[in-house]
Amino acid sequence: MFDYSKRTYDIANEMVARQLKDRTIFWEALDFSDANSTNHYDFPRNDAQWQINKTCEDDFIKSVSDAVVADDYAALGKFLGKQIKDYVVKISLFKADCKAEHEQAFNDYYDFNDYERGEWDAVHGFPAETTDNVHYQNGYNVTYAQQQNADAKTEVQS
């Protein structure tokens, strides 16, 4: 289990409406076999994990059954809505984490000095900015040249 940041969860929650437009994700969200604690692609590896999953499944069935028997459709709708949203957020976490990291890198980028921004662009394969800033150009050019030399040495050794 990954330790995601609050921002990652915020992004994943923002993605719910867009994710539910995908019919496949929508139907997967309605497959409540994923109410288990183990991901649907990760089978329980031991008896304790199997028991946890069984308990989760039993709790899920009891909650739905109790709401239906009591004709409490507001509670049923709220419960099913939460299950669907939790599923969509869970499957969105990796993509949301990538976006959160990208945001952080973008924020860090503007904290760099000009030389460091040039290095960062070269390392990440971005074209050099068209600027007269000597420090940026030096950072970009030195890093780019180092990468080219390292690539050439690798090709010669091969």
Number of C-alpha atoms within 10 A of each C-alpha: 5 6 6 13 13 11 15 22 18 15 18 24 19 14 17 18 11 8 18 17 10 10 10 11 16 15 12 15 22 16 13 16 15 19 23 20 17 17 16 11 7 8 11 17 9 8 9 10 15 16 12 15 21 15 14 18 18 13 14 18 13 12 15 17 13 13 16 13 9 10 11 12 13 10 16 18 13 11 16 18 14 12 19 24 16 17 22 22 22 15 16 20 21 15 14 24 20 12 16 21 15 12 13 11 12 11 11 11 16 11 11 13 12 19 18 19 22 28 22 18 19 20 14 8 10 11 10 16 13 8 8 8 12 12 15 22 20 16 20 25 17 15 19 19 12 12 14 12 12 11 11 12 11 10 9 7 6 6
